[in-house]
Structure formats: structure tokens, C-alpha cells
Amino acid sequence: MTVYVIDDFEYFKECSRNARLKMWQRVMTADGVELRMRAGSVGFKKVFKDSDDPELKRIMDFIEIEGFVKIVESVKDDSFFE
């Protein structure tokens, strides 16, 4: 399945309102905190240099309100039950 990654958070919010599958993940990178979100086939990701960034807090509030599920790990289908 293809995920179409966009950089417009306001448009992503609109896409996510009707999506059944809503997931998110926070990844620590050398550049800061990378936030990844997926709603159906549309994705959004952004790196924040500071974990106290007001925009990051606003997005985290949105994640909670909209009921996104946190992804803790991802593995390939064929190796899941190994």
C-alpha cells in the first residue's frame, strides 16, 4: 500500500476526519523529534528541533482528540509470527 505524504497539516486534518485508520509515531532523530501520522492513505511527517515546540504540542492535542493510535513498532508481514 502506498502512503501519500503531505506537508500541509491543515489539509491532513481534513483528510483524517473521515479516515477509519488513524495512526501516529514519534521518532527521536539526530535532528530532533520526528512526528509521523497516517490517516488512511495520507501521511504527514515533520521534524521538530525542540520537544517543547508549541506546534508539536498543538498536533499532539489533535492526535489525542481525534483518537489516533500510537505505533510502537512496525514489522514486515512475513516476519511477524517468527
HUFENMO-V950753 format. One record per residue. RES is the residue in three letters. PHI is phi in whole degrees, -180 to 180 (* if undefined). Layout:
res: (RES/RES)
phi: (PHI/PHI)
This chain:
res: (MET/THR/VAL/TYR/VAL/ILE/ASP/ASP/PHE/GLU/TYR/PHE/LYS/GLU/CYS/SER/ARG/ASN/ALA/ARG/LEU/LYS/MET/TRP/GLN/ARG/VAL/MET/THR/ALA/ASP/GLY/VAL/GLU/LEU/ARG/MET/ARG/ALA/GLY/SER/VAL/GLY/PHE/LYS/LYS/VAL/PHE/LYS/ASP/SER/ASP/ASP/PRO/GLU/LEU/LYS/ARG/ILE/MET/ASP/PHE/ILE/GLU/ILE/GLU/GLY/PHE/VAL/LYS/ILE/VAL/GLU/SER/VAL/LYS/ASP/ASP/SER/PHE/PHE/GLU)
phi: (*/-95/-111/-94/-88/-120/-114/-103/-64/-63/-68/-60/-57/-64/-63/-76/-58/-104/-79/-84/-101/-130/-134/-147/-152/-112/-126/-83/-124/-65/-88/140/-99/-101/-106/-121/-135/-140/-133/65/-100/-107/-122/-139/-146/-155/-102/-115/-71/-122/-71/-99/-59/-60/-67/-62/-63/-64/-68/-63/-61/-60/-57/-68/-63/-83/76/-68/-99/-77/-91/-99/-165/-130/-136/-72/-49/-71/-112/-62/-98/-82)
